[in-house]
């Protein structure tokens, strides 16, 4: 979980760090911005102002026509192609030369050339010489190309409006060129349409005469073929044949219906006897009025015979007469019924014959139609040829009439919406934009330089950077002391005022050392650095002074190569550590000539300087006598602060580091490089030295606050209270 949280914190961009970097470089940024803005303003005063004029024209991709029927729907792709073509036409040299002729720009150019030498310098720039004399044609091409280069034609995909923009040092000339170009463009479109119409009329007339000849020839062929084959119009013949065939089919259906009914009656009659009573129930018999009357008569006579038989005998004359009448009526009825039956047979045969005849007629009609079709293919082909030629000829005649109407129709598909007017203010130079651009350029350039300088600066700025880079605890800082005034030396700050901010910083370092091992705080401490002049001696002197307030303390100078404590504390004795080691014999001489000097008012701090310089300090410090001296001094003092030499130039500190309880590593603010400090710490750690922590020396607290470290230097602790 801790690894994940640390990784996520590393991934977070510290914008505050960037802001602090820019804040530290605020004067550089401010100066750069002022310089670049001044340069931009100077350039704007040297640029010749130009004026811009714009006209808006409406261009319809659908050309106007005299007939609404001639309107066509234009696809989106064709619309895009159309407007691209119009842009090219507006930017063409032909239209530019026409504008030059109408505005007399060649004469204006020559007049300006005679008045000043600007034209000569312009020609010299183009051709490399001022002696070139150009003809009017060459000047026209030159000015036309200049117009084309300065002209801007643009439009929106969602609009039919085209904007024409031109820039010139003369506001009125810019407006005149744009307006004249719009007029020339409209006239160019009308002239192009008129040329197109005239070319179309000639072609249409030529094609029309050819089509007329073709139409007459096809009509002659058709008439000749009709006369040869004796045919009429194929469509009329086909219609008559189809109507006849349809009628025969309808008649066949009716005949087949009658045949079916007659056939049923015929079969029914064939199955009955001659005198069968069922014959009387036939529909034709019942529909025969004579047969119906005879049936009624037979029934009446039969009833009369029955009445007479009850009254008279069989041989009675009336009875005989009645039976004779009944028999005669019955025979007559049988004859009439037989006639009806015969009539049914005749109707059946007639219906059968009618169906047969109609079927023959249908077959003949079909054969006739097929023959007509086979014979009329050539005729139909000729008729279609005539019809096609006639339609084509009529269409061409209509096109000729419309073309004649278009030639008199002079409406353009281009309209001027807004004419160009002379500009009141110059379009360039845009002073505000240039100043903003130079301002932004100066701002970003200075910020980039500040960030680059920060990235290339490999020195320590804050105690946190020391801690992160060297991976050792940060014990504190020693603030920067300006030693310009006499008596304000950094080495004597703690002696001068124990309540100053500097003294409090030293006390903080002392507290950190004491609490580095609470049960067994270090008694002997070696103060060293990576290179010389990094504030280690100042740190050692003031740290020893701070320790003297909590116990008997000795400041031991072990830098036997370039000692500085005697000079810093104004000690005049030349007797010191080297002399003590050489003359040591079990006990330390505590007398005034023993090399131990009391410093301070309370007498708690003793100092042993380096003494007489020796040719081989490393041999002296690694000797058994030095260890005995250090052990003897440890019995006399509670705390011993050793001011050692730098670690990288010599190996004395590496040797001494294993003879003390802890090492305090001094890092000079804005001076000590990361690489040197890491190398020095690595050497000490390889020899298993106890590097307790680091101290950032000569630290400017005001600059540190710009890096994010808050170092409180208020007067709460540093001000001596005044009593009334």
C-alpha positions as CSV (number, residue, x, y, z in Angstrom):
1,X,0.0,0.0,0.0
2,X,2.8,2.4,0.8
3,X,4.6,1.7,-2.5
4,X,1.4,2.4,-4.4
5,X,0.8,5.6,-2.5
6,X,4.3,6.8,-3.1
7,X,4.1,5.9,-6.8
8,X,0.8,7.8,-7.1
9,X,2.3,10.8,-5.4
10,X,5.3,10.8,-7.8
11,X,2.9,10.8,-10.8
12,X,1.1,13.9,-9.6
13,X,2.3,17.0,-11.4
14,X,3.3,19.7,-8.8
15,X,2.1,22.9,-10.5
16,X,3.1,24.8,-7.4
17,X,6.7,23.9,-8.1
18,X,6.4,25.4,-11.6
19,X,4.8,28.5,-10.2
20,X,7.6,28.9,-7.7
21,X,10.2,28.5,-10.5
22,X,8.5,31.3,-12.5
23,X,8.2,33.4,-9.4
24,X,12.0,33.1,-8.8
25,X,12.5,34.3,-12.3
26,X,10.0,37.1,-12.2
27,X,12.5,39.8,-13.0
28,X,13.8,37.9,-16.0
29,X,10.3,37.3,-17.2
30,X,9.3,40.9,-16.7
31,X,12.3,42.2,-18.5
32,X,11.9,39.8,-21.4
33,X,8.2,40.8,-21.8
34,X,9.0,44.5,-21.7
35,X,11.8,44.1,-24.3
36,X,9.8,42.0,-26.7
37,X,6.7,44.3,-26.4
38,X,9.0,47.2,-27.2
39,X,10.4,45.4,-30.2
40,X,6.9,44.6,-31.4
41,X,5.8,48.2,-31.0
42,X,8.8,49.4,-32.9
43,X,8.1,47.0,-35.8
44,X,4.5,48.2,-36.0
45,X,5.7,51.7,-36.6
46,X,7.9,50.5,-39.5
47,X,5.3,48.5,-41.3
48,X,3.3,50.3,-44.1
49,X,-0.4,50.1,-43.3
50,X,-2.7,48.2,-45.7
51,X,-6.4,48.6,-46.1
52,X,-8.8,45.7,-46.8
53,X,-12.1,45.9,-48.7
54,X,-14.6,43.1,-49.1
55,X,-17.6,42.6,-51.4
56,X,-20.2,39.8,-51.1
57,X,-21.8,38.3,-54.2
58,X,-24.6,35.7,-54.4
59,X,-23.8,33.0,-56.9
60,X,-26.6,30.5,-57.7
61,X,-25.3,27.2,-59.2
62,X,-28.6,26.8,-61.0
63,X,-28.5,29.1,-64.0
64,X,-31.7,31.1,-64.6
65,X,-34.0,29.9,-67.5
66,X,-37.0,31.3,-69.4
67,X,-38.8,28.0,-68.7
68,X,-39.5,26.5,-65.3
69,X,-39.3,23.1,-66.9
70,X,-35.6,23.5,-67.7
71,X,-34.7,23.7,-64.0
72,X,-32.5,20.8,-62.9
73,X,-31.5,19.4,-59.5
74,X,-27.8,19.8,-58.9
75,X,-26.1,17.2,-56.7
76,X,-23.9,18.2,-53.7
77,X,-20.7,17.0,-55.4
78,X,-21.5,19.2,-58.5
79,X,-22.2,22.2,-56.2
80,X,-18.8,21.9,-54.6
81,X,-17.2,21.5,-58.0
82,X,-19.1,24.5,-59.2
83,X,-18.0,26.8,-56.4
84,X,-14.4,25.7,-56.7
85,X,-14.6,26.6,-60.4
86,X,-16.0,30.0,-59.6
87,X,-13.1,30.7,-57.1
88,X,-10.6,29.9,-59.9
89,X,-12.5,32.2,-62.3
90,X,-12.5,35.1,-59.9
91,X,-8.7,34.6,-59.3
92,X,-7.9,34.2,-63.0
93,X,-5.5,36.5,-64.8
94,X,-8.0,37.3,-67.5
95,X,-10.4,39.0,-65.1
96,X,-7.5,40.8,-63.3
97,X,-6.3,42.2,-66.7
98,X,-9.8,43.4,-67.4
99,X,-9.9,45.2,-64.0
100,X,-6.5,46.8,-64.9
101,X,-7.9,48.1,-68.2
102,X,-11.1,49.6,-66.6
103,X,-9.4,51.3,-63.7
104,X,-6.3,52.4,-65.7
105,X,-3.9,50.9,-63.2
106,X,-1.1,51.0,-65.7
107,X,-1.3,54.7,-66.1
108,X,-1.5,55.1,-62.3
109,X,1.6,52.9,-62.0
110,X,3.5,55.1,-64.5
111,X,2.4,58.3,-62.7
112,X,3.6,57.0,-59.4
113,X,6.9,55.9,-61.0
114,X,7.5,59.4,-62.2
115,X,6.7,61.0,-58.9
116,X,8.8,58.8,-56.6
117,X,11.3,56.0,-56.8
118,X,9.2,53.4,-55.1
119,X,8.4,51.7,-58.4
120,X,12.0,51.6,-59.3
121,X,13.0,49.9,-56.0
122,X,10.1,47.5,-56.6
123,X,11.4,46.5,-60.0
124,X,14.9,46.3,-58.7
125,X,13.7,43.8,-56.1
126,X,11.9,41.7,-58.8
127,X,14.5,41.8,-61.6
128,X,17.7,42.7,-59.7
129,X,18.2,46.0,-61.5
130,X,16.5,49.4,-61.6
131,X,17.3,50.1,-65.3
132,X,14.7,47.6,-66.7
133,X,12.0,49.3,-68.8
134,X,8.8,47.3,-69.1
135,X,6.2,47.5,-71.9
136,X,2.5,48.0,-71.1
137,X,1.8,44.3,-71.7
138,X,4.5,43.3,-69.3
139,X,3.3,45.8,-66.7
140,X,-0.2,44.5,-67.1
141,X,1.0,40.9,-66.4
142,X,3.0,42.2,-63.5
143,X,0.1,44.1,-61.9
144,X,-2.3,41.3,-62.7
145,X,-0.1,38.8,-60.8
146,X,0.1,41.2,-57.9
147,X,-3.7,41.5,-57.8
148,X,-4.0,37.7,-57.9
149,X,-1.5,37.2,-55.1
150,X,-3.3,39.8,-52.9
151,X,-6.8,38.8,-53.8
152,X,-8.7,36.5,-51.4
153,X,-11.8,34.6,-52.6
154,X,-13.7,32.4,-50.0
155,X,-17.1,31.0,-49.3
156,X,-19.1,28.9,-46.9
157,X,-20.2,25.3,-47.7
158,X,-23.6,26.1,-46.3
159,X,-24.1,29.3,-48.2
160,X,-24.2,30.6,-51.8
161,X,-22.4,33.8,-50.9
162,X,-18.8,34.4,-52.0
163,X,-16.6,36.9,-50.3
164,X,-14.0,38.8,-52.4
165,X,-11.3,40.6,-50.4
166,X,-8.4,42.7,-51.5
167,X,-5.7,44.5,-49.6
168,X,-3.9,47.6,-50.7
169,X,-2.0,50.6,-49.3
170,X,-4.8,52.8,-50.8
171,X,-8.2,52.2,-49.3
172,X,-10.1,53.6,-52.2
173,X,-8.1,51.6,-54.7
174,X,-8.8,48.4,-52.8
175,X,-12.6,49.0,-52.9
176,X,-12.5,50.0,-56.6
177,X,-10.6,46.8,-57.5
178,X,-13.1,44.6,-55.6
179,X,-16.2,46.3,-57.1
180,X,-14.8,46.3,-60.6
181,X,-13.8,42.6,-60.3
182,X,-17.4,41.8,-59.3
183,X,-18.8,43.6,-62.3
184,X,-16.3,41.9,-64.7
185,X,-17.2,38.5,-63.2
186,X,-20.9,39.1,-63.8
187,X,-20.3,40.2,-67.4
188,X,-18.0,37.3,-67.9
189,X,-20.7,34.9,-66.9
190,X,-23.3,36.5,-69.2
191,X,-20.8,36.5,-72.1
192,X,-20.0,32.8,-71.5
193,X,-23.7,32.0,-71.5
194,X,-24.3,33.9,-74.7
195,X,-21.4,32.1,-76.4
196,X,-22.8,28.8,-75.2
197,X,-26.3,29.6,-76.5
198,X,-25.0,30.6,-79.9
199,X,-22.9,27.5,-80.2
200,X,-25.9,25.5,-79.2
201,X,-28.2,27.2,-81.7
202,X,-25.8,26.4,-84.6
203,X,-25.5,22.8,-83.5
204,X,-29.3,22.4,-83.0
205,X,-30.0,23.8,-86.5
206,X,-27.6,21.5,-88.1
207,X,-28.9,18.5,-86.3
208,X,-32.5,19.6,-87.0
209,X,-32.0,19.6,-90.8
210,X,-30.4,16.1,-90.6
211,X,-33.3,14.8,-88.5
212,X,-35.8,16.3,-90.9
213,X,-34.2,14.4,-93.7
214,X,-34.2,11.2,-91.7
215,X,-37.9,11.7,-90.8
216,X,-38.9,12.2,-94.4
217,X,-37.0,9.1,-95.5
218,X,-38.6,6.9,-92.9
219,X,-42.1,8.1,-93.9
220,X,-41.4,7.3,-97.5
221,X,-40.2,3.8,-96.6
222,X,-43.4,3.2,-94.5
223,X,-45.8,4.3,-97.3
224,X,-44.0,2.3,-99.9
225,X,-44.2,-0.9,-97.7
226,X,-48.0,-0.3,-97.1
227,X,-48.7,0.0,-100.7
228,X,-46.6,-3.1,-101.5
229,X,-48.3,-5.3,-98.8
230,X,-51.7,-3.7,-99.0
231,X,-51.7,-3.0,-95.2
232,X,-53.3,-0.4,-93.1
233,X,-52.1,0.8,-89.8
234,X,-50.9,-2.2,-87.8
235,X,-52.3,-0.9,-84.6
236,X,-55.8,-0.6,-86.1
237,X,-55.6,-4.1,-87.6
238,X,-54.4,-5.5,-84.4
239,X,-57.3,-3.8,-82.5
240,X,-59.9,-5.1,-84.9
241,X,-58.6,-8.7,-84.8
242,X,-58.5,-8.6,-81.1
243,X,-62.0,-7.3,-80.8
244,X,-63.3,-10.0,-83.3
245,X,-61.5,-12.7,-81.3
246,X,-63.0,-11.4,-78.1
247,X,-66.5,-11.5,-79.5
248,X,-66.1,-15.0,-80.8
249,X,-64.9,-16.2,-77.4
250,X,-67.9,-14.6,-75.8
251,X,-70.2,-16.2,-78.3
252,X,-68.5,-19.6,-77.8
253,X,-69.2,-19.4,-74.1
254,X,-72.9,-18.7,-74.7
255,X,-73.1,-21.5,-77.3
256,X,-71.4,-23.9,-75.0
257,X,-73.9,-23.0,-72.3
258,X,-76.9,-23.6,-74.6
259,X,-75.3,-26.9,-75.8
260,X,-74.9,-28.1,-72.2
261,X,-78.5,-27.4,-71.4
262,X,-79.8,-28.9,-74.6
263,X,-77.6,-32.0,-74.1
264,X,-79.1,-32.6,-70.7
265,X,-82.6,-32.4,-72.0
266,X,-81.7,-34.6,-75.0
267,X,-80.3,-37.3,-72.7
268,X,-83.3,-37.1,-70.5
269,X,-85.7,-37.6,-73.4
270,X,-83.7,-40.5,-74.9
271,X,-84.2,-42.4,-71.6
272,X,-88.1,-42.1,-71.8
273,X,-90.8,-44.1,-73.7
274,X,-92.9,-42.4,-76.4
275,X,-96.1,-42.3,-74.3
276,X,-94.3,-41.8,-71.0
277,X,-96.2,-39.4,-68.7
278,X,-92.8,-37.8,-67.6
279,X,-92.6,-36.3,-71.0
280,X,-95.4,-33.9,-70.0
281,X,-93.3,-32.5,-67.2
282,X,-90.5,-31.4,-69.5
283,X,-89.8,-27.7,-69.5
284,X,-90.3,-27.3,-73.3
285,X,-93.6,-29.1,-73.1
286,X,-94.8,-27.0,-70.2
287,X,-93.7,-23.9,-72.1
288,X,-95.6,-25.0,-75.2
289,X,-99.0,-23.3,-75.1
290,X,-100.6,-25.7,-77.5
291,X,-99.5,-28.7,-75.5
292,X,-100.7,-27.0,-72.3
293,X,-104.2,-26.4,-73.9
294,X,-104.3,-30.0,-75.1
295,X,-103.5,-31.3,-71.7
296,X,-106.3,-29.1,-70.2
297,X,-108.7,-30.4,-73.0
298,X,-107.7,-34.0,-72.3
299,X,-108.3,-33.5,-68.6
300,X,-111.7,-32.0,-69.3
301,X,-112.7,-34.8,-71.6
302,X,-111.5,-37.4,-69.2
303,X,-113.6,-35.9,-66.5
304,X,-116.6,-35.9,-68.8
305,X,-116.0,-39.6,-69.6
306,X,-116.0,-40.3,-65.9
307,X,-119.2,-38.4,-65.4
308,X,-121.0,-40.1,-68.3
309,X,-119.7,-43.6,-67.2
310,X,-121.6,-43.1,-63.9
311,X,-124.7,-42.1,-65.7
312,X,-124.7,-44.2,-68.8
313,X,-123.3,-47.5,-69.9
314,X,-120.3,-48.2,-72.1
315,X,-122.4,-48.5,-75.2
316,X,-124.3,-45.4,-74.8
317,X,-123.9,-43.1,-77.7
318,X,-122.9,-40.2,-75.6
319,X,-120.4,-42.4,-73.8
320,X,-119.0,-43.7,-77.1
321,X,-118.8,-40.1,-78.4
322,X,-117.1,-38.9,-75.3
323,X,-114.5,-41.7,-75.4
324,X,-113.9,-41.0,-79.0
325,X,-113.2,-37.3,-78.3
326,X,-110.9,-38.3,-75.4
327,X,-109.0,-40.7,-77.6
328,X,-108.7,-38.1,-80.3
329,X,-107.4,-35.5,-77.8
330,X,-104.9,-38.0,-76.3
331,X,-103.6,-38.8,-79.8
332,X,-103.3,-35.1,-80.6
333,X,-101.5,-34.5,-77.3
334,X,-99.1,-37.3,-78.1
335,X,-98.4,-35.9,-81.5
336,X,-97.7,-32.4,-80.0
337,X,-95.4,-33.9,-77.4
338,X,-93.5,-35.9,-80.0
339,X,-93.1,-32.6,-81.9
340,X,-91.6,-31.0,-78.8
341,X,-89.3,-34.0,-78.3
342,X,-88.2,-33.7,-81.9
343,X,-87.6,-30.0,-81.4
344,X,-85.4,-30.8,-78.4
345,X,-83.3,-33.1,-80.5
346,X,-83.1,-30.4,-83.2
347,X,-82.0,-27.8,-80.7
348,X,-79.3,-30.1,-79.3
349,X,-77.9,-30.8,-82.8
350,X,-78.1,-27.1,-83.6
351,X,-76.3,-26.1,-80.5
352,X,-73.6,-28.7,-81.2
353,X,-73.2,-27.3,-84.7
354,X,-73.0,-23.7,-83.5
355,X,-70.2,-24.6,-81.0
356,X,-68.3,-26.4,-83.7
357,X,-68.7,-23.4,-86.1
358,X,-67.7,-20.9,-83.5
359,X,-64.6,-22.9,-82.7
360,X,-63.7,-23.0,-86.3
361,X,-64.1,-19.3,-86.6
362,X,-61.9,-18.7,-83.5
363,X,-59.2,-20.9,-84.9
364,X,-59.4,-19.0,-88.2
365,X,-59.3,-15.7,-86.3
366,X,-56.2,-16.8,-84.4
367,X,-54.5,-17.9,-87.6
368,X,-55.4,-14.5,-89.1
369,X,-53.9,-12.7,-86.1
370,X,-50.8,-14.7,-86.3
371,X,-50.5,-14.1,-90.0
372,X,-51.1,-10.4,-89.4
373,X,-48.4,-10.3,-86.7
374,X,-45.9,-12.1,-88.8
375,X,-46.6,-10.0,-91.8
376,X,-46.7,-6.7,-89.8
377,X,-43.3,-6.9,-88.0
378,X,-41.6,-5.0,-90.8
379,X,-44.5,-2.5,-90.9
380,X,-44.4,-2.0,-87.1
381,X,-40.6,-1.5,-87.2
382,X,-41.1,1.2,-89.9
383,X,-43.9,2.9,-88.0
384,X,-41.7,3.0,-84.8
385,X,-38.8,4.4,-86.8
386,X,-41.1,7.1,-88.1
387,X,-42.4,7.8,-84.6
388,X,-39.0,8.0,-83.1
389,X,-37.7,10.3,-85.8
390,X,-40.8,12.5,-85.4
391,X,-40.3,12.9,-81.6
392,X,-36.6,13.6,-81.9
393,X,-37.3,16.2,-84.6
394,X,-40.0,17.8,-82.5
395,X,-37.7,17.9,-79.4
396,X,-35.0,19.6,-81.4
397,X,-37.5,22.1,-82.7
398,X,-38.5,22.9,-79.1
399,X,-34.9,23.2,-78.1
400,X,-34.3,25.7,-80.9
401,X,-37.3,27.8,-79.8
402,X,-36.0,27.8,-76.2
403,X,-32.5,28.6,-77.4
404,X,-33.9,31.6,-79.3
405,X,-35.7,32.7,-76.1
406,X,-32.5,32.3,-74.0
407,X,-30.5,34.5,-76.4
408,X,-32.8,37.3,-75.5
409,X,-32.9,36.4,-71.8
410,X,-30.0,38.4,-70.1
411,X,-30.6,37.5,-66.4
412,X,-27.4,36.5,-64.5
413,X,-27.1,33.9,-61.8
414,X,-24.7,36.3,-59.9
415,X,-25.9,39.2,-57.8
416,X,-23.9,41.7,-55.8
417,X,-25.2,41.7,-52.2
418,X,-22.7,44.1,-50.5
419,X,-20.4,46.4,-52.5
420,X,-16.9,47.1,-51.2
421,X,-16.4,50.4,-49.4
422,X,-13.1,52.1,-48.6
423,X,-11.8,51.0,-45.2
424,X,-11.5,53.7,-42.5
425,X,-8.9,51.8,-40.5
426,X,-6.0,49.7,-41.7
427,X,-6.3,45.9,-41.7
428,X,-2.6,45.5,-41.0
429,X,-0.5,45.9,-39.1
430,X,-2.8,44.7,-36.3
431,X,-1.0,46.5,-33.4
432,X,-2.9,44.8,-30.7
433,X,-2.3,41.4,-32.2
434,X,1.4,42.0,-32.8
435,X,1.9,43.4,-29.3
436,X,0.0,40.4,-27.8
437,X,2.1,38.0,-29.9
438,X,5.4,39.6,-28.9
439,X,4.1,39.7,-25.3
440,X,3.3,36.0,-25.4
441,X,6.5,35.1,-27.2
442,X,8.6,37.0,-24.6
443,X,6.6,35.5,-21.8
444,X,6.9,31.9,-22.9
445,X,10.5,32.4,-24.0
446,X,11.5,33.7,-20.6
447,X,9.5,31.0,-18.8
448,X,11.2,28.4,-21.0
449,X,14.6,29.9,-20.1
450,X,13.7,29.9,-16.4
451,X,12.5,26.3,-16.6
452,X,15.6,25.3,-18.6
453,X,17.9,27.1,-16.1
454,X,16.0,25.4,-13.3
455,X,16.4,22.0,-14.9
456,X,20.1,22.5,-15.6
457,X,20.8,23.8,-12.0
458,X,22.1,20.7,-10.1
459,X,22.7,22.4,-6.8
460,X,20.7,22.1,-3.5
461,X,18.2,24.8,-2.8
462,X,16.2,23.5,0.2
463,X,16.6,21.1,3.0
464,X,13.9,18.9,1.4
465,X,16.0,18.6,-1.8
466,X,19.0,17.5,0.3
467,X,16.9,14.9,2.1
468,X,15.3,13.5,-1.1
469,X,18.6,13.5,-3.1
470,X,21.0,12.1,-0.4
471,X,18.4,9.8,1.3
472,X,19.6,11.0,4.8
473,X,17.7,13.0,7.3
474,X,17.8,16.8,7.2
475,X,18.9,18.3,10.5
476,X,18.2,21.9,9.6
477,X,19.9,24.9,8.0
478,X,22.4,27.6,8.8
479,X,20.9,30.9,7.5
480,X,22.9,33.2,5.3
481,X,24.7,36.0,7.3
482,X,25.9,39.0,5.5
483,X,29.4,39.6,6.8
484,X,29.9,43.0,5.2
485,X,29.8,44.8,8.6
486,X,32.6,44.2,11.0
487,X,31.8,42.0,13.9
488,X,29.0,40.2,12.0
489,X,31.1,37.2,11.1
490,X,29.1,34.0,10.6
491,X,31.5,32.0,12.8
492,X,30.6,34.2,15.8
493,X,26.9,34.4,15.4
494,X,26.0,32.1,18.2
495,X,28.4,33.9,20.6
496,X,27.0,37.2,19.6
497,X,23.3,36.5,20.3
498,X,22.0,33.2,21.5
499,X,18.4,34.4,20.8
500,X,18.9,35.3,17.2
501,X,17.4,33.4,14.3
502,X,20.8,32.0,13.4
503,X,21.2,30.6,17.0
504,X,17.8,29.0,16.9
505,X,18.7,27.3,13.7
506,X,21.9,25.9,15.4
507,X,19.8,24.8,18.4
508,X,17.4,23.0,16.0
509,X,20.4,21.1,14.5
510,X,21.6,20.3,18.1
511,X,18.2,19.0,19.1
512,X,18.1,16.8,16.0
513,X,21.5,15.3,16.8
514,X,20.5,14.6,20.4
515,X,17.3,12.9,19.4
516,X,18.9,10.9,16.7
517,X,19.6,8.3,19.4
518,X,17.6,9.2,22.6
519,X,19.0,6.3,24.7
520,X,22.7,6.9,23.7
521,X,23.1,10.3,22.0
522,X,26.3,10.8,20.1
523,X,29.1,12.4,22.1
524,X,31.7,12.8,19.3
525,X,30.6,14.4,16.0
526,X,32.5,14.9,12.8
527,X,31.4,17.9,10.7
528,X,32.5,17.5,7.0
529,X,31.4,18.4,3.5
530,X,32.0,17.2,0.0
531,X,34.3,20.1,-1.1
532,X,36.0,23.1,0.6
533,X,34.2,26.4,1.3
534,X,30.8,24.8,2.0
535,X,30.3,26.3,5.5
536,X,31.4,23.2,7.5
537,X,33.8,25.2,9.8
538,X,31.2,27.8,10.5
539,X,28.7,25.0,11.3
540,X,31.2,23.2,13.6
541,X,32.1,26.4,15.5
542,X,28.4,27.4,16.1
543,X,27.4,23.9,16.8
544,X,30.1,23.5,19.4
545,X,28.9,26.8,21.0
546,X,25.4,25.4,21.1
547,X,26.5,22.2,22.8
548,X,28.5,24.2,25.4
549,X,25.2,25.4,26.8
550,X,24.2,21.9,27.7
551,X,27.5,20.5,28.7
552,X,31.3,20.7,28.7
553,X,32.2,20.8,25.0
554,X,35.4,20.7,23.0
555,X,35.8,22.0,19.4
556,X,38.6,20.0,17.9
557,X,40.0,21.0,14.5
558,X,41.1,17.9,12.6
559,X,41.5,19.7,9.3
560,X,45.3,19.7,9.4
561,X,45.7,20.7,5.7
562,X,43.8,24.1,5.7
563,X,42.9,25.0,9.2
564,X,40.7,28.0,9.8
565,X,39.4,28.0,13.3
566,X,42.3,29.9,14.8
567,X,41.7,32.7,12.4
568,X,38.0,32.7,12.8
569,X,38.1,32.8,16.6
570,X,41.2,35.0,16.8
571,X,43.3,32.4,18.6
572,X,47.0,33.3,18.5
573,X,48.5,30.1,19.9
574,X,50.3,27.9,17.4
575,X,50.2,24.9,19.7
576,X,47.4,22.5,18.7
577,X,46.3,19.0,17.8
578,X,49.4,18.0,15.9
579,X,51.6,19.1,18.8
580,X,49.4,17.4,21.4
581,X,49.5,14.1,19.4
582,X,53.2,14.2,19.0
583,X,53.9,14.9,22.7
584,X,51.0,12.9,24.2
585,X,52.0,10.6,27.0
586,X,48.9,9.1,28.7
587,X,47.5,12.5,29.9
588,X,46.3,15.7,28.4
589,X,48.1,18.8,29.5
590,X,45.4,21.2,30.8
591,X,47.8,24.1,31.3
592,X,47.9,27.3,29.4
593,X,50.5,25.9,27.2
594,X,48.7,22.6,26.6
595,X,46.9,23.8,23.4
596,X,43.4,24.0,24.9
597,X,41.9,27.5,24.7
598,X,38.7,28.6,26.5
599,X,36.2,30.4,24.4
600,X,33.1,32.2,25.6
601,X,31.9,33.9,28.7
602,X,30.8,30.8,30.6
603,X,34.0,28.9,29.9
604,X,32.1,25.7,28.9
605,X,33.6,25.7,25.4
606,X,37.2,24.7,24.8
607,X,38.9,24.8,21.4
608,X,42.0,22.8,20.1
609,X,43.2,24.2,16.8
610,X,45.1,22.2,14.2
611,X,48.5,23.3,15.5
612,X,51.7,23.0,13.6
613,X,51.1,21.8,10.0
614,X,52.5,18.3,9.4
615,X,53.7,16.9,6.1
616,X,51.4,13.8,6.3
617,X,48.2,14.6,8.1
618,X,46.6,11.2,7.2
619,X,49.4,9.3,8.9
620,X,48.9,11.4,12.0
621,X,45.2,11.0,12.2
622,X,45.4,7.2,11.7
623,X,48.0,6.8,14.4
624,X,47.5,5.1,17.7
625,X,48.4,8.3,19.5
626,X,45.6,10.2,17.9
627,X,43.1,7.5,19.1
628,X,44.6,7.8,22.6
629,X,44.3,11.6,22.5
630,X,40.7,11.4,21.3
631,X,39.9,8.8,24.0
632,X,41.6,11.0,26.7
633,X,39.7,14.1,25.5
634,X,36.5,12.1,25.6
635,X,37.0,11.6,29.3
636,X,37.5,15.3,29.9
637,X,34.5,16.6,27.8
638,X,30.9,15.6,27.4
639,X,30.7,16.5,23.8
640,X,33.5,16.8,21.1
641,X,32.8,18.5,17.8
642,X,35.4,17.7,15.2
643,X,35.9,20.2,12.3
644,X,37.1,17.8,9.6
645,X,38.4,18.3,6.1
646,X,36.2,17.9,3.0
647,X,35.5,14.3,1.9
648,X,36.2,14.3,-1.8
649,X,39.6,16.0,-2.1
650,X,41.2,14.0,0.7
651,X,40.4,10.8,2.6
652,X,41.0,12.2,6.1
653,X,37.2,12.5,6.9
654,X,36.6,8.9,5.7
655,X,39.2,7.8,8.2
656,X,37.9,10.0,11.0
657,X,34.3,8.9,10.4
658,X,34.8,5.5,11.9
659,X,36.4,7.1,15.1
660,X,33.4,9.2,16.1
661,X,29.8,8.5,17.1
662,X,28.3,10.3,14.1
663,X,28.9,12.4,11.1
664,X,27.2,15.7,10.2
665,X,27.3,16.4,6.5
666,X,27.3,20.1,5.4
667,X,25.8,21.0,2.1
668,X,26.1,24.6,0.8
669,X,22.9,26.1,-0.6
670,X,23.1,27.0,-4.3
671,X,26.7,25.8,-4.5
672,X,27.1,22.1,-3.7
673,X,26.3,19.9,-6.7
674,X,24.1,16.7,-6.4
675,X,26.8,14.6,-7.9
676,X,29.5,15.7,-5.4
677,X,27.3,15.3,-2.4
678,X,26.1,11.9,-3.4
679,X,29.7,10.8,-4.1
680,X,30.9,12.0,-0.6
681,X,28.0,10.3,1.2
682,X,28.6,7.1,-0.8
683,X,32.3,7.1,0.3
684,X,31.3,7.6,4.0
685,X,28.6,4.9,3.9
686,X,31.0,2.4,2.2
687,X,33.3,2.7,5.3
688,X,30.2,2.1,7.5
689,X,30.2,5.6,8.9
690,X,27.2,6.7,10.9
691,X,26.0,9.7,8.8
692,X,23.4,11.1,11.2
693,X,22.1,13.8,8.8
694,X,22.8,16.8,6.7
695,X,22.7,20.6,7.2
696,X,22.0,23.1,4.5
697,X,24.5,25.9,5.1
698,X,24.6,29.5,3.9
699,X,20.8,29.2,3.1
700,X,19.0,32.4,2.1
701,X,15.7,32.0,3.7
702,X,14.0,34.5,1.3
703,X,15.1,32.4,-1.7
704,X,14.1,29.2,0.1
705,X,10.5,30.4,0.6
706,X,10.4,30.9,-3.2
707,X,11.2,27.1,-3.5
708,X,8.3,26.2,-1.2
709,X,10.2,25.8,2.1
710,X,8.8,27.9,4.9
711,X,11.6,29.1,7.2
712,X,10.1,31.2,9.9
713,X,12.5,34.0,10.9
714,X,10.2,36.1,13.0
715,X,11.5,38.1,16.0
716,X,9.6,36.1,18.5
717,X,12.7,34.1,19.5
718,X,15.3,36.4,18.1
719,X,14.3,39.7,19.8
720,X,15.6,40.3,23.3
721,X,12.7,41.4,25.6
722,X,12.8,44.9,26.9
723,X,11.8,45.5,30.5
724,X,10.4,48.7,31.7
